């Protein structure tokens, strides 16, 4: 997991990160036929940073925790 750095941000940034987290979760659930996917910690900010860098491909792994449930982990 990445380092956590304490910074001051605009109050709208957490809402944007939550929106990205929800969009990524919905896409992965649809693509991999899952009922539930968990995106923990700072993954939403890592995904946003990758989008801002122009990375079109992210290496990730879905750790299965149930029949149709998983946890997203970036490699």
C-alpha positions in Angstrom: 0.0 0.0 0.0 1.2 3.5 -0.7 2.3 6.1 1.7 -0.4 8.3 3.3 0.5 12.0 3.2 -1.5 14.6 5.2 -2.4 17.5 2.9 -5.0 20.2 2.8 -7.4 19.9 -0.1 -10.5 21.6 -1.4 -13.7 20.3 0.2 -14.9 19.0 -3.2 -12.0 16.6 -3.7 -13.3 13.8 -1.4 -16.6 13.9 -3.3 -14.7 13.6 -6.6 -12.7 10.6 -5.3 -15.9 9.0 -4.1 -17.4 9.5 -7.6 -14.4 7.9 -9.2 -14.5 5.0 -6.7 -18.2 4.3 -7.5 -17.6 4.5 -11.3 -14.7 2.1 -11.1 -16.6 -0.3 -8.9 -19.6 -0.3 -11.2 -17.4 -0.9 -14.2 -15.6 -3.8 -12.6 -18.8 -5.4 -11.2 -20.3 -5.3 -14.7 -17.2 -6.5 -16.5 -16.4 -9.4 -14.1 -20.0 -10.3 -13.1 -19.6 -9.5 -9.4 -22.3 -8.5 -7.0 -19.9 -6.6 -4.7 -16.5 -5.1 -5.1 -14.5 -3.3 -2.4 -12.1 -0.5 -3.2 -10.1 0.2 0.0 -7.8 3.0 1.2 -6.1 5.2 -1.2 -7.0 3.3 -4.4 -9.4 6.0 -5.6 -6.6 8.6 -5.5 -4.2 6.2 -7.2 -6.7 5.6 -10.0 -7.2 9.4 -10.3 -3.5 10.0 -10.4 -3.1 7.3 -13.2 -5.9 9.0 -15.2 -4.2 12.4 -14.8 -0.9 10.9 -16.0 -2.7 9.5 -19.0 -2.2 5.8 -18.1 -4.9 3.8 -20.0 -4.0 0.5 -18.4 -3.8 -0.4 -14.8 -2.5 -3.7 -13.4 -4.9 -4.9 -10.8 -6.0 -8.1 -9.1 -9.4 -8.9 -7.6 -9.0 -10.9 -4.5 -12.1 -13.1 -4.2 -13.7 -13.2 -0.7 -17.0 -14.9 -1.7 -18.8 -16.4 -4.7 -19.6 -13.0 -6.3 -17.5 -10.7 -4.0 -14.0 -9.3 -4.3 -11.5 -6.7 -3.2 -9.7 -4.6 -5.8 -5.9 -4.5 -5.4 -3.6 -2.6 -7.7 -0.3 -4.4 -8.5 
